[in-house]
């Protein structure tokens, strides 16, 4: 990678970058834009609500619209794929914390974080995404943007949350552990992350 756009400080003199993680794009797919949580073709559907639940399961607190992508696959009948393309702020704290270290890929922060905030007869609310830590409050524009994201984890139809729990419940214990193992976590981290995910899936299925 002779001229990487990001992370240039990690590249050696010959352009070699070590210990990298790569993001795969479906074959023949091209990014054509982004989509908004509050304004998209799927608002109010069980599937979008299920995606909101999934973001809470993995503690993805950085739910800015620019982290969403629309891909279009080539072919006689082009298909558009709407996805959350940036999941970097996951498996850590429930919001922008004091340091970035605890905000992603942090077993202690993830396993000790709160999950379900409130359950009513019709809906369920999650703690993710939460408001940022106090040291981020001086940045008023960013604070307002972060606070405006909290609705994504609030007031989700209870039936839709349980539906997502049943879908996730089809994953075997081995499949969940293989996912974390593929990310090169240690054996202890693989087990810890997996147990927390399984506990959250079980909580959804009890709704």
MDTraj code that builds the backbone (N, CA, C; nanometers):
import mdtraj as md
import numpy as np

residues = "UNK UNK UNK UNK UNK UNK UNK UNK UNK UNK UNK UNK UNK UNK UNK UNK UNK UNK UNK UNK UNK UNK UNK UNK UNK UNK UNK UNK UNK UNK UNK UNK UNK UNK UNK UNK UNK UNK UNK UNK UNK UNK UNK UNK UNK UNK UNK UNK UNK UNK UNK UNK UNK UNK UNK UNK UNK UNK UNK UNK UNK UNK UNK UNK UNK UNK UNK UNK UNK UNK UNK UNK UNK UNK UNK UNK UNK UNK UNK UNK UNK UNK UNK UNK UNK UNK UNK UNK UNK UNK UNK UNK UNK UNK UNK UNK UNK UNK UNK UNK UNK UNK UNK UNK UNK UNK UNK UNK UNK UNK UNK UNK UNK UNK UNK UNK UNK UNK UNK UNK UNK UNK UNK UNK UNK UNK UNK UNK UNK UNK UNK UNK UNK UNK UNK UNK UNK UNK UNK UNK UNK UNK UNK UNK UNK UNK UNK UNK UNK UNK UNK UNK UNK UNK UNK UNK UNK UNK UNK UNK UNK UNK UNK UNK UNK UNK UNK UNK UNK UNK UNK UNK UNK UNK UNK UNK UNK UNK UNK UNK UNK UNK UNK UNK UNK UNK UNK UNK UNK UNK UNK UNK UNK UNK UNK UNK UNK UNK UNK UNK UNK UNK UNK UNK UNK UNK UNK".split()
xyz = np.array([
    [0.0856, -0.1185, 0.0000],
    [0.0000, 0.0000, 0.0000],
    [0.0897, 0.1243, 0.0000],
    [0.1311, 0.1683, -0.1176],
    [0.2270, 0.2786, -0.1229],
    [0.1738, 0.4114, -0.0707],
    [0.0452, 0.4389, -0.0889],
    [-0.0091, 0.5674, -0.0428],
    [-0.1469, 0.5470, 0.0211],
    [-0.1546, 0.4846, 0.1379],
    [-0.2854, 0.4672, 0.2030],
    [-0.3426, 0.6033, 0.2425],
    [-0.4715, 0.6202, 0.2254],
    [-0.5344, 0.7481, 0.2579],
    [-0.5430, 0.7690, 0.4080],
    [-0.5604, 0.6607, 0.4823],
    [-0.5705, 0.6704, 0.6272],
    [-0.4653, 0.5793, 0.6902],
    [-0.4217, 0.6147, 0.8076],
    [-0.3272, 0.5312, 0.8792],
    [-0.1885, 0.5281, 0.8189],
    [-0.1458, 0.6379, 0.7581],
    [-0.0138, 0.6395, 0.6951],
    [0.0985, 0.6160, 0.7955],
    [0.0746, 0.6544, 0.9196],
    [0.1801, 0.6375, 1.0194],
    [0.2091, 0.4902, 1.0483],
    [0.1159, 0.4010, 1.0091],
    [0.1361, 0.2584, 1.0323],
    [0.2085, 0.1906, 0.9172],
    [0.2324, 0.2623, 0.8084],
    [0.2983, 0.2048, 0.6920],
    [0.4495, 0.2191, 0.7042],
    [0.5207, 0.1118, 0.6714],
    [0.6659, 0.1158, 0.6746],
    [0.7212, 0.1890, 0.5544],
    [0.8529, 0.2054, 0.5479],
    [0.9159, 0.2775, 0.4364],
    [0.8831, 0.2189, 0.2993],
    [0.8633, 0.0870, 0.2948],
    [0.8327, 0.0229, 0.1668],
    [0.6831, 0.0107, 0.1415],
    [0.6022, 0.0733, 0.2273],
    [0.4568, 0.0690, 0.2100],
    [0.3892, -0.0485, 0.2756],
    [0.4635, -0.1334, 0.3452],
    [0.4057, -0.2500, 0.4119],
    [0.3305, -0.2069, 0.5372],
    [0.2066, -0.2542, 0.5503],
    [0.1245, -0.2267, 0.6684],
    [0.0943, -0.3596, 0.7348],
    [0.1275, -0.3725, 0.8614],
    [0.1093, -0.4995, 0.9326],
    [-0.0091, -0.4924, 1.0292],
    [-0.0618, -0.6114, 1.0637],
    [-0.1718, -0.6231, 1.1602],
    [-0.2925, -0.5400, 1.1187],
    [-0.3318, -0.5545, 0.9941],
    [-0.4451, -0.4773, 0.9432],
    [-0.5721, -0.5609, 0.9459],
    [-0.6846, -0.4919, 0.9406],
    [-0.8144, -0.5576, 0.9241],
    [-0.8767, -0.5042, 0.7963],
    [-0.9323, -0.5925, 0.7168],
    [-0.9866, -0.5560, 0.5874],
    [-1.1384, -0.5676, 0.5871],
    [-1.2016, -0.4802, 0.5097],
    [-1.3471, -0.4835, 0.4968],
    [-1.3818, -0.5350, 0.3581],
    [-1.4654, -0.6362, 0.3544],
    [-1.4994, -0.6989, 0.2270],
    [-1.6235, -0.6339, 0.1664],
    [-1.6193, -0.6119, 0.0357],
    [-1.7332, -0.5602, -0.0395],
    [-1.7823, -0.6701, -0.1324],
    [-1.9140, -0.6924, -0.1391],
    [-1.9647, -0.7966, -0.2285],
    [-1.9138, -0.7786, -0.3708],
    [-1.8866, -0.8889, -0.4379],
    [-1.8352, -0.8844, -0.5749],
    [-1.9291, -0.8044, -0.6658],
    [-1.8705, -0.7153, -0.7424],
    [-1.9477, -0.6386, -0.8385],
    [-2.0296, -0.5263, -0.7794],
    [-2.0127, -0.4998, -0.6510],
    [-2.0919, -0.3949, -0.5855],
    [-2.0132, -0.2643, -0.5794],
    [-2.0836, -0.1546, -0.5969],
    [-2.0216, -0.0221, -0.5942],
    [-2.1016, 0.0683, -0.5009],
    [-2.0316, 0.1420, -0.4163],
    [-2.1005, 0.2342, -0.3273],
    [-2.1560, 0.3505, -0.4070],
    [-2.2854, 0.3768, -0.3895],
    [-2.3490, 0.4854, -0.4636],
    [-2.4031, 0.5949, -0.3728],
    [-2.3866, 0.5761, -0.2415],
    [-2.4342, 0.6794, -0.1509],
    [-2.4473, 0.6290, -0.0083],
    [-2.5096, 0.7087, 0.0756],
    [-2.5356, 0.6712, 0.2140],
    [-2.6859, 0.6783, 0.2396],
    [-2.7294, 0.6170, 0.3492],
    [-2.8705, 0.6245, 0.3869],
    [-2.8834, 0.6742, 0.5300],
    [-2.9993, 0.7308, 0.5614],
    [-3.0229, 0.7923, 0.6911],
    [-3.1152, 0.7051, 0.7755],
    [-3.0816, 0.6922, 0.9037],
    [-3.1659, 0.6144, 0.9948],
    [-3.3086, 0.6687, 1.0000],
    [-3.3224, 0.7998, 0.9967],
    [-3.4545, 0.8609, 1.0149],
    [-3.5307, 0.8794, 0.8844],
    [-3.4664, 0.8503, 0.7711],
    [-3.5320, 0.8724, 0.6429],
    [-3.4791, 0.7713, 0.5417],
    [-3.5467, 0.6585, 0.5324],
    [-3.5027, 0.5532, 0.4420],
    [-3.6252, 0.4730, 0.3984],
    [-3.6129, 0.3872, 0.2991],
    [-3.7289, 0.3131, 0.2496],
    [-3.7846, 0.2106, 0.3483],
    [-3.7146, 0.1855, 0.4588],
    [-3.7528, 0.0760, 0.5477],
    [-3.8056, 0.1231, 0.6835],
    [-3.8247, 0.2518, 0.6991],
    [-3.8702, 0.3050, 0.8276],
    [-3.9997, 0.2356, 0.8728],
    [-3.9989, 0.1889, 0.9965],
    [-4.1169, 0.1251, 1.0524],
    [-4.1266, -0.0241, 1.0253],
    [-4.0349, -0.0785, 0.9487],
    [-4.0403, -0.2211, 0.9180],
    [-3.9753, -0.3045, 1.0285],
    [-4.0137, -0.4290, 1.0356],
    [-3.9558, -0.5213, 1.1328],
    [-3.8054, -0.5368, 1.1091],
    [-3.7664, -0.5351, 0.9825],
    [-3.6258, -0.5553, 0.9495],
    [-3.5387, -0.4394, 0.9976],
    [-3.5831, -0.3162, 0.9768],
    [-3.5032, -0.2024, 1.0239],
    [-3.5013, -0.1985, 1.1759],
    [-3.6137, -0.2278, 1.2374],
    [-3.6167, -0.2333, 1.3842],
    [-3.5236, -0.3425, 1.4363],
    [-3.5181, -0.4534, 1.3637],
    [-3.4259, -0.5597, 1.4023],
    [-3.2813, -0.5152, 1.3928],
    [-3.2501, -0.4339, 1.2914],
    [-3.1145, -0.3803, 1.2784],
    [-3.0829, -0.2875, 1.3950],
    [-3.1807, -0.2091, 1.4375],
    [-3.1610, -0.1219, 1.5540],
    [-3.1289, -0.2056, 1.6786],
    [-3.1982, -0.3164, 1.6930],
    [-3.1729, -0.4066, 1.8062],
    [-3.0319, -0.4643, 1.7966],
    [-2.9922, -0.5055, 1.6773],
    [-2.8600, -0.5641, 1.6592],
    [-2.7497, -0.4659, 1.6972],
    [-2.7693, -0.3378, 1.6657],
    [-2.6696, -0.2370, 1.7035],
    [-2.6556, -0.2289, 1.8552],
    [-2.7665, -0.2508, 1.9264],
    [-2.7606, -0.2516, 2.0732],
    [-2.6916, -0.3773, 2.1239],
    [-2.7143, -0.4887, 2.0576],
    [-2.6516, -0.6144, 2.0996],
    [-2.4995, -0.6021, 2.0965],
    [-2.4451, -0.5376, 1.9940],
    [-2.2997, -0.5287, 1.9791],
    [-2.2437, -0.3977, 2.0346],
    [-2.3291, -0.3144, 2.0965],
    [-2.2856, -0.1854, 2.1517],
    [-2.2235, -0.0943, 2.0457],
    [-2.2824, -0.0912, 1.9290],
    [-2.2360, 0.0036, 1.8271],
    [-2.2998, 0.1390, 1.8549],
    [-2.2219, 0.2287, 1.9164],
    [-2.2766, 0.3584, 1.9576],
    [-2.2555, 0.4672, 1.8524],
    [-2.1683, 0.4436, 1.7545],
    [-2.1374, 0.5472, 1.6558],
    [-2.2277, 0.5314, 1.5342],
    [-2.3535, 0.5701, 1.5506],
    [-2.4544, 0.5424, 1.4488],
    [-2.4814, 0.6624, 1.3580],
    [-2.3762, 0.7355, 1.3260],
    [-2.3905, 0.8478, 1.2335],
    [-2.4352, 0.7977, 1.0967],
    [-2.5147, 0.8797, 1.0276],
    [-2.5635, 0.8408, 0.8962],
    [-2.4505, 0.8135, 0.7981],
    [-2.3386, 0.8864, 0.8126],
    [-2.2285, 0.8662, 0.7188],
    [-2.1606, 0.7311, 0.7365],
    [-2.1956, 0.6581, 0.8426],
    [-2.1436, 0.5230, 0.8608],
    [-2.2305, 0.4177, 0.7935],
    [-2.3333, 0.4638, 0.7227],
    [-2.4216, 0.3743, 0.6479],
    [-2.3922, 0.3876, 0.4990],
    [-2.4025, 0.2790, 0.4262],
    [-2.3719, 0.2827, 0.2833],
    [-2.4820, 0.2153, 0.2023],
    [-2.4965, 0.2619, 0.0791],
    [-2.5832, 0.1970, -0.0191],
    [-2.4922, 0.1423, -0.1282],
    [-2.4948, 0.0120, -0.1472],
    [-2.4184, -0.0514, -0.2531],
    [-2.5118, -0.0936, -0.3653],
    [-2.4640, -0.0846, -0.4860],
    [-2.5427, -0.1325, -0.6002],
    [-2.4630, -0.2379, -0.6741],
    [-2.5260, -0.3539, -0.6909],
    [-2.4612, -0.4625, -0.7618],
    [-2.4889, -0.4524, -0.9111],
    [-2.3875, -0.4814, -0.9906],
    [-2.4022, -0.4750, -1.1352],
    [-2.4834, -0.5934, -1.1856],
    [-2.5404, -0.5776, -1.3036],
    [-2.6180, -0.6856, -1.3636],
    [-2.7376, -0.6328, -1.4377],
    [-2.8105, -0.7228, -1.4997],
    [-2.9287, -0.6827, -1.5753],
    [-3.0351, -0.6236, -1.4841],
    [-3.0440, -0.6736, -1.3625],
    [-3.1388, -0.6203, -1.2646],
    [-3.0606, -0.5756, -1.1407],
    [-3.0039, -0.4551, -1.1465],
    [-2.9202, -0.4068, -1.0358],
    [-2.9959, -0.4069, -0.9032],
    [-2.9309, -0.4576, -0.8015],
    [-2.9900, -0.4628, -0.6679],
    [-2.9153, -0.3690, -0.5744],
    [-2.9896, -0.2932, -0.4970],
    [-2.9281, -0.2029, -0.4004],
    [-2.9264, -0.2686, -0.2625],
    [-2.8132, -0.2578, -0.1954],
    [-2.7948, -0.3163, -0.0626],
    [-2.7704, -0.2040, 0.0361],
    [-2.8550, -0.1949, 0.1375],
    [-2.8398, -0.0948, 0.2428],
    [-2.7725, -0.1635, 0.3621],
    [-2.6634, -0.1062, 0.4091],
    [-2.5921, -0.1696, 0.5193],
    [-2.5254, -0.0667, 0.6079],
    [-2.4950, -0.1100, 0.7315],
    [-2.4109, -0.0312, 0.8210],
    [-2.2683, -0.0707, 0.7858],
    [-2.1959, 0.0202, 0.7235],
    [-2.0657, -0.0143, 0.6662],
    [-1.9498, 0.0065, 0.7623],
    [-1.9718, 0.0797, 0.8713],
    [-1.8648, 0.1053, 0.9677],
    [-1.9113, 0.0609, 1.1058],
    [-1.8558, -0.0501, 1.1529],
    [-1.8910, -0.1053, 1.2838],
    [-1.7741, -0.0933, 1.3813],
    [-1.6853, 0.0022, 1.3540],
    [-1.5638, 0.0135, 1.4338],
    [-1.5866, 0.0433, 1.5806],
    [-1.6932, 0.1136, 1.6129],
    [-1.7190, 0.1524, 1.7526],
    [-1.8134, 0.0524, 1.8186],
    [-1.7725, -0.0741, 1.8206],
    [-1.8575, -0.1808, 1.8731],
    [-1.7827, -0.2640, 1.9769],
    [-1.8611, -0.3402, 2.0541],
    [-1.8071, -0.4325, 2.1549],
    [-1.7191, -0.3615, 2.2579],
    [-1.7663, -0.2433, 2.3001],
    [-1.6992, -0.1686, 2.4056],
    [-1.8037, -0.1010, 2.4918],
    [-1.7847, 0.0268, 2.5200],
    [-1.8799, 0.1028, 2.5999],
    [-2.0072, 0.1287, 2.5203],
    [-2.1088, 0.1810, 2.5881],
    [-2.2363, 0.2069, 2.5223],
    [-2.2428, 0.3455, 2.4597],
    [-2.1340, 0.4223, 2.4726],
    [-2.1295, 0.5547, 2.4138],
    [-1.9865, 0.6037, 2.4055],
    [-1.9684, 0.7218, 2.3510],
    [-1.8366, 0.7828, 2.3369],
    [-1.7813, 0.8080, 2.4759],
    [-1.6818, 0.7294, 2.5191],
    [-1.6317, 0.7358, 2.6555],
    [-1.5203, 0.8357, 2.6759],
    [-1.4610, 0.8293, 2.7950],
    [-1.3508, 0.9192, 2.8283],
    [-1.2317, 0.8969, 2.7368],
    [-1.2080, 0.7730, 2.7002],
    [-1.0983, 0.7404, 2.6093],
    [-1.1508, 0.6484, 2.5000],
    [-1.0828, 0.6492, 2.3874],
    [-1.1222, 0.5612, 2.2773],
    [-1.0923, 0.4148, 2.3081],
    [-1.0009, 0.3909, 2.4016],
    [-0.9600, 0.2545, 2.4317],
    [-1.0767, 0.1682, 2.4781],
    [-1.1656, 0.2263, 2.5579],
    [-1.2784, 0.1489, 2.6074],
    [-1.3994, 0.1519, 2.5175],
    [-1.3901, 0.2278, 2.4071],
    [-1.5066, 0.2472, 2.3223],
    [-1.5276, 0.1376, 2.2197],
    [-1.4293, 0.0501, 2.2016],
    [-1.4453, -0.0566, 2.1028],
    [-1.3537, -0.1735, 2.1371],
    [-1.4021, -0.2939, 2.1107],
    [-1.3213, -0.4126, 2.1313],
    [-1.2659, -0.4274, 2.2712],
    [-1.3432, -0.3866, 2.3708],
    [-1.2969, -0.3912, 2.5093],
    [-1.3889, -0.4842, 2.5874],
    [-1.3394, -0.6023, 2.6211],
    [-1.4234, -0.7032, 2.6851],
    [-1.4790, -0.6553, 2.8185],
    [-1.3961, -0.5947, 2.9013],
    [-1.4428, -0.5498, 3.0321],
    [-1.5543, -0.4475, 3.0174],
    [-1.5348, -0.3504, 2.9286],
    [-1.6371, -0.2477, 2.9081],
    [-1.7646, -0.3083, 2.8507],
    [-1.7507, -0.3998, 2.7566],
    [-1.8671, -0.4596, 2.6915],
    [-1.9455, -0.5480, 2.7874],
    [-1.8771, -0.6347, 2.8580],
    [-1.9458, -0.7308, 2.9448],
    [-2.0089, -0.6643, 3.0664],
    [-1.9590, -0.5479, 3.1077],
    [-2.0141, -0.4785, 3.2237],
    [-2.1139, -0.3693, 3.1864],
    [-2.1347, -0.3465, 3.0577],
    [-2.2271, -0.2413, 3.0154],
    [-2.3722, -0.2874, 3.0275],
    [-2.4608, -0.1911, 3.0449],
    [-2.6029, -0.2201, 3.0552],
    [-2.6610, -0.2417, 2.9158],
    [-2.7652, -0.3217, 2.9087],
    [-2.8218, -0.3600, 2.7791],
    [-2.9637, -0.3067, 2.7615],
    [-3.0608, -0.3668, 2.8290],
    [-3.2002, -0.3242, 2.8156],
    [-3.2312, -0.2174, 2.9204],
    [-3.2812, -0.1046, 2.8726],
    [-3.3092, 0.0092, 2.9610],
    [-3.4507, 0.0038, 3.0171],
    [-3.5480, -0.0274, 2.9304],
    [-3.6882, -0.0264, 2.9742],
    [-3.7714, -0.1180, 2.8847],
    [-3.8661, -0.1864, 2.9445],
    [-3.9582, -0.2725, 2.8699],
    [-4.1000, -0.2362, 2.9091],
    [-4.1837, -0.2098, 2.8097],
    [-4.3255, -0.1872, 2.8341],
    [-4.4034, -0.2983, 2.7651],
    [-4.5346, -0.2900, 2.7720],
    [-4.6173, -0.3931, 2.7090],
    [-4.5981, -0.3949, 2.5574],
    [-4.5614, -0.2803, 2.4994],
    [-4.5519, -0.2703, 2.3543],
    [-4.4106, -0.2502, 2.3012],
    [-4.3205, -0.1973, 2.3817],
    [-4.1902, -0.1598, 2.3272],
    [-4.0764, -0.1920, 2.4232],
    [-3.9558, -0.1809, 2.3706],
    [-3.8349, -0.2006, 2.4505],
    [-3.7343, -0.0929, 2.4118],
    [-3.6613, -0.0430, 2.5093],
    [-3.5577, 0.0573, 2.4854],
    [-3.4247, 0.0048, 2.5382],
    [-3.3189, 0.0425, 2.4698],
    [-3.1851, -0.0029, 2.5053],
    [-3.0986, 0.1153, 2.5488],
    [-2.9894, 0.0841, 2.6152],
    [-2.8975, 0.1884, 2.6588],
    [-2.8099, 0.2404, 2.5442],
    [-2.8035, 0.1669, 2.4361],
    [-2.7192, 0.2034, 2.3221],
    [-2.8038, 0.2692, 2.2135],
    [-2.7589, 0.3839, 2.1599],
    [-2.6400, 0.4591, 2.1999],
    [-2.6711, 0.5527, 2.3162],
    [-2.5733, 0.5719, 2.4022],
    [-2.5916, 0.6616, 2.5159],
    [-2.5315, 0.7980, 2.4843],
    [-2.5486, 0.8917, 2.5759],
    [-2.4849, 1.0224, 2.5567],
    [-2.3345, 1.0076, 2.5801],
    [-2.2549, 1.0945, 2.5184],
    [-2.1093, 1.0845, 2.5332],
    [-2.0638, 1.1256, 2.6724],
    [-1.9388, 1.0925, 2.7046],
    [-1.8809, 1.1306, 2.8332],
    [-1.8703, 1.2823, 2.8437],
    [-1.8574, 1.3317, 2.9675],
    [-1.8618, 1.4751, 2.9926],
    [-1.7511, 1.5523, 2.9220],
    [-1.6366, 1.4894, 2.8981],
    [-1.5272, 1.5641, 2.8369],
    [-1.5532, 1.5982, 2.6910],
    [-1.6603, 1.5422, 2.6335],
    [-1.6955, 1.5742, 2.4960],
    [-1.8009, 1.6860, 2.4883],
    [-1.8511, 1.7315, 2.6028],
    [-1.9571, 1.8305, 2.6022],
    [-1.9150, 1.9672, 2.5488],
    [-1.7899, 2.0093, 2.5620],
    [-1.7537, 2.1398, 2.5050],
    [-1.7749, 2.1497, 2.3544],
    [-1.7725, 2.0356, 2.2859],
    [-1.7963, 2.0351, 2.1412],
    [-1.9480, 2.0280, 2.1202],
    [-2.0124, 2.1432, 2.1258],
    [-2.1591, 2.1496, 2.1228],
    [-2.2189, 2.0870, 1.9964],
    [-2.1687, 2.1174, 1.8767],
    [-2.2279, 2.0552, 1.7566],
    [-2.2214, 1.9026, 1.7601],
    [-2.1067, 1.8490, 1.8027],
    [-2.0944, 1.7033, 1.8080],
    [-2.1843, 1.6463, 1.9169],
    [-2.1940, 1.7163, 2.0314],
    [-2.2809, 1.6715, 2.1400],
    [-2.4251, 1.6629, 2.0930],
    [-2.4711, 1.7659, 2.0240],
    [-2.6090, 1.7658, 1.9749],
    [-2.6324, 1.6508, 1.8782],
    [-2.5330, 1.6236, 1.7946],
    [-2.5463, 1.5133, 1.6989],
    [-2.5533, 1.3794, 1.7708],
    [-2.4691, 1.3638, 1.8745],
    [-2.4683, 1.2377, 1.9493],
    [-2.5997, 1.2179, 2.0241],
    [-2.6488, 1.3226, 2.0872],
    [-2.7743, 1.3115, 2.1622],
    [-2.8913, 1.2792, 2.0699],
    [-2.8837, 1.3309, 1.9472],
    [-2.9926, 1.3078, 1.8521],
    [-2.9966, 1.1631, 1.8032],
    [-2.8907, 1.0870, 1.8266],
    [-2.8866, 0.9482, 1.7816],
    [-2.9557, 0.8521, 1.8774],
    [-2.9833, 0.8980, 1.9986],
    [-3.0295, 0.8050, 2.1013],
    [-3.1638, 0.7413, 2.0692],
    [-3.2441, 0.8068, 1.9849],
    [-3.3749, 0.7505, 1.9514],
    [-3.3624, 0.6148, 1.8822],
    [-3.2480, 0.5899, 1.8169],
    [-3.2310, 0.4659, 1.7414],
    [-3.2448, 0.3438, 1.8318],
    [-3.2032, 0.3567, 1.9569],
    [-3.2142, 0.2455, 2.0503],
    [-3.3346, 0.2528, 2.1414],
    [-3.4291, 0.3417, 2.1130],
    [-3.5436, 0.3620, 2.2016],
    [-3.6743, 0.3218, 2.1345],
    [-3.7687, 0.2765, 2.2155],
    [-3.9070, 0.2523, 2.1736],
    [-3.9182, 0.1647, 2.0482],
    [-3.8487, 0.0537, 2.0519],
    [-3.8568, -0.0439, 1.9432],
    [-3.9687, -0.1430, 1.9755],
    [-4.0568, -0.1728, 1.8806],
    [-4.1645, -0.2684, 1.9091],
    [-4.1098, -0.3970, 1.9710],
    [-4.1721, -0.4380, 2.0788],
    [-4.1238, -0.5537, 2.1536],
    [-4.1213, -0.6796, 2.0677],
    [-4.2223, -0.6957, 1.9836],
    [-4.2292, -0.8131, 1.8969],
    [-4.1131, -0.8157, 1.7977],
    [-4.0722, -0.6978, 1.7498],
    [-3.9618, -0.6914, 1.6547],
    [-3.8296, -0.7242, 1.7237],
    [-3.8149, -0.6798, 1.8478],
    [-3.6932, -0.7112, 1.9230],
    [-3.6846, -0.8609, 1.9504],
    [-3.7974, -0.9200, 1.9851],
    [-3.7983, -1.0647, 2.0099],
    [-3.7716, -1.1418, 1.8804],
    [-3.8237, -1.0920, 1.7691],
    [-3.7983, -1.1543, 1.6388],
    [-3.6490, -1.1564, 1.6086],
    [-3.5809, -1.0447, 1.6339],
    [-3.4364, -1.0414, 1.6111],
    [-3.3652, -1.1374, 1.7060],
    [-3.4120, -1.1454, 1.8287],
    [-3.3536, -1.2402, 1.9224],
    [-3.3663, -1.3834, 1.8739],
    [-3.4816, -1.4165, 1.8154],
    [-3.5014, -1.5524, 1.7630],
    [-3.4097, -1.5787, 1.6433],
    [-3.3897, -1.4758, 1.5588],
    [-3.2978, -1.4920, 1.4462],
    [-3.1553, -1.5172, 1.4953],
    [-3.1114, -1.4345, 1.5892],
    [-2.9764, -1.4501, 1.6427],
    [-2.9623, -1.5822, 1.7179],
    [-3.0740, -1.6293, 1.7731],
    [-3.0713, -1.7550, 1.8465],
    [-3.0418, -1.8752, 1.7586],
    [-3.0492, -1.8580, 1.6271],
    [-3.0169, -1.9669, 1.5361],
    [-2.8659, -1.9881, 1.5232],
    [-2.7878, -1.8894, 1.5702],
    [-2.6423, -1.9047, 1.5690],
    [-2.6017, -2.0059, 1.6750],
    [-2.5120, -2.0945, 1.6395],
    [-2.4626, -2.1903, 1.7375],
    [-2.3548, -2.1258, 1.8227],
    [-2.3272, -2.1865, 1.9379],
    [-2.2203, -2.1367, 2.0236],
    [-2.0876, -2.1360, 1.9490],
    [-2.0660, -2.2355, 1.8661],
    [-1.9411, -2.2439, 1.7899],
    [-1.9314, -2.1314, 1.6883],
    [-2.0408, -2.0992, 1.6212],
    [-2.0391, -1.9928, 1.5212],
    [-2.0072, -1.8576, 1.5857],
    [-2.0650, -1.8316, 1.7011],
    [-2.0380, -1.7056, 1.7702],
    [-1.8911, -1.6968, 1.8094],
    [-1.8398, -1.8042, 1.8627],
    [-1.6987, -1.8043, 1.9032],
    [-1.6049, -1.7961, 1.7837],
    [-1.6413, -1.8585, 1.6744],
    [-1.5582, -1.8514, 1.5542],
    [-1.5487, -1.7077, 1.5025],
    [-1.6571, -1.6319, 1.5164],
    [-1.6560, -1.4929, 1.4701],
    [-1.5537, -1.4109, 1.5471],
    [-1.5506, -1.4264, 1.6790],
    [-1.4530, -1.3518, 1.7592],
    [-1.3122, -1.4076, 1.7399],
    [-1.3016, -1.5365, 1.7202],
    [-1.1700, -1.5959, 1.6973],
    [-1.1107, -1.5457, 1.5659],
    [-1.1959, -1.5258, 1.4657],
    [-1.1493, -1.4746, 1.3368],
    [-1.0946, -1.3322, 1.3491],
    [-1.1404, -1.2602, 1.4519],
    [-1.0904, -1.1247, 1.4764],
    [-0.9630, -1.1240, 1.5591],
    [-0.9088, -1.2435, 1.5857],
    [-0.7804, -1.2618, 1.6531],
    [-0.7823, -1.2180, 1.8002],
    [-0.8973, -1.2322, 1.8647],
    [-0.9009, -1.2122, 2.0088],
    [-0.8384, -1.3338, 2.0772],
    [-0.7939, -1.3139, 2.2002],
    [-0.7382, -1.4247, 2.2762],
    [-0.8489, -1.5234, 2.3121],
    [-0.8107, -1.6429, 2.3564],
    [-0.9104, -1.7436, 2.3928],
    [-1.0023, -1.6930, 2.5035],
    [-0.9456, -1.6232, 2.6022],
    [-1.0270, -1.5706, 2.7123],
    [-1.1234, -1.4636, 2.6620],
    [-1.0770, -1.3789, 2.5699],
    [-1.1637, -1.2750, 2.5144],
    [-1.2735, -1.3365, 2.4285],
    [-1.2383, -1.4362, 2.3499],
    [-1.3384, -1.5041, 2.2669],
    [-1.4518, -1.5579, 2.3545],
    [-1.4153, -1.6228, 2.4633],
    [-1.5158, -1.6799, 2.5516],
    [-1.5967, -1.5708, 2.6202],
    [-1.5303, -1.4653, 2.6647],
    [-1.6000, -1.3572, 2.7342],
    [-1.6970, -1.2821, 2.6446],
    [-1.6523, -1.2431, 2.5265],
    [-1.7402, -1.1742, 2.4319],
    [-1.8575, -1.2641, 2.3941],
    [-1.8303, -1.3905, 2.3680],
    [-1.9347, -1.4835, 2.3245],
    [-2.0408, -1.5025, 2.4324],
    [-1.9988, -1.5168, 2.5571],
    [-2.0954, -1.5344, 2.6657],
    [-2.1862, -1.4125, 2.6780],
    [-2.1296, -1.2927, 2.6633],
    [-2.2116, -1.1716, 2.6737],
    [-2.3116, -1.1643, 2.5594],
    [-2.2678, -1.1975, 2.4380],
    [-2.3594, -1.1999, 2.3236],
    [-2.4716, -1.3003, 2.3475],
    [-2.4379, -1.4169, 2.3969],
    [-2.5391, -1.5199, 2.4230],
    [-2.6374, -1.4751, 2.5307],
    [-2.5896, -1.4069, 2.6320],
    [-2.6780, -1.3560, 2.7368],
    [-2.7750, -1.2525, 2.6807],
    [-2.7266, -1.1699, 2.5907],
    [-2.8134, -1.0677, 2.5317],
    [-2.9170, -1.1295, 2.4381],
    [-2.8758, -1.2285, 2.3627],
    [-2.9718, -1.2990, 2.2782],
    [-3.0804, -1.3635, 2.3631],
    [-3.0414, -1.4259, 2.4718],
    [-3.1391, -1.4887, 2.5606],
    [-3.2348, -1.3853, 2.6174],
    [-3.1842, -1.2670, 2.6523],
    [-3.2700, -1.1614, 2.7063],
    [-3.3730, -1.1158, 2.6021],
    [-3.3330, -1.1077, 2.4778],
    [-3.4266, -1.0686, 2.3697],
    [-3.5345, -1.1744, 2.3521],
    [-3.4974, -1.2990, 2.3616],
    [-3.5931, -1.4073, 2.3399],
    [-3.6925, -1.4204, 2.4554],
    [-3.6616, -1.3586, 2.5683],
    [-3.7540, -1.3606, 2.6827],
    [-3.8546, -1.2459, 2.6786],
    [-3.8402, -1.1550, 2.5836],
    [-3.9302, -1.0393, 2.5787],
    [-4.0731, -1.0815, 2.5460],
])
top = md.Topology()
chain = top.add_chain()
for i, resn in enumerate(residues, 1):
    res = top.add_residue(resn, chain, resSeq=i)
    for name in ("N", "CA", "C"):
        top.add_atom(name, md.element.get_by_symbol(name[0]), res)
traj = md.Trajectory(xyz[None], top)
